[in-house]
Amino acid sequence: MKLKETIIILAVCLAIFGLFVLGYANSGSSAASVQGVPANAPASALAASSTFYDFGTISMRNGDVSRDFTFTNPANHDVTITQVETSCMCTSALLVEPDGSTKGPFGMPGMGGMNATDETIKAGVTRTLRVIFNPAAHGPAGVGSIDRFILLTDASGGALKFEIKAIVTP
């Protein structure tokens, strides 16, 4: 009787250990997509001289902050942007048209905002991505360091990722 109980306990422990290993392996692949870029995503044909901006310390009381990023299509062919996504509902993005009008706002997938687009960037053309961060979106619990991502995905599946950081105070 003791041998049978020991084998059952050992089998249950191995099964639990296997579930932990499987869960850990899956968490690594989803962590890359949480930051906006799947681990195996190809690089976009689009390019930007700067993809990062740190707002420094900002206050919830002062409202939204924004940053304009420029990106270019250096290829000798047109590139179509199919998705514009942000990593959090506190962040939105606009594509600024050459005439100054905007397309969007684009936001976090699944949060009721717009993500799909069909924006063709002609060869050699530079455009603007306007990123807007709402420091009060998370309420009083949202103070501290933030790190958000904005992802432009083109028709080939290539991705260009932008990043903003800040320290949010009340």
C-alpha positions, 0 to 999 in steps of 0.5 A: 500500500505504501509503494502505491501511495508514493507512486501516486504522489510522485506522479502528481508532483511531476504533473504539477512541475510539468504544468509550471514548466509549460506555463513558464515557457509560454510566458516568455513568448507572450512577454514580447508581444505585450511590449508590442512586437512578436518575437519573430516579427520582421523589421518594417521597411519604415525607418525613424531616426528616433523611436524613444522619448522620455517625458521625465516627471509629469503630473496627473494634474497637468493633463495629457502630454504628447510627442511627435515622432517622424518616420520615413519610407526609405524604400523604393516602393510604397509601404502600407501601414495596416495597424497602429496599436498602443500597449495601454489604454492610457496611450493613443496615437494619430497619423498626421497627414501631409496637410496637417489633418490627422487619422485616428486616434489609434489605441490598445487592441480590444479596448474599443479603439481603432487599430486597423488602417490602410495608410500608404506611405509613398517611397521617400516620404516622411510622415509624423506619428503623434503619441498622446499619453494621459497620465491620469488614465489609471487614477491615483494608482497610476503614479510612478514609472511608466513605459508604453509602446506604439507599434506601426505594422505594415502590410508585409508584417514588419513592425516599427516600434516607438516607446515613451517613458515618464514618471507620473506624480499626482 
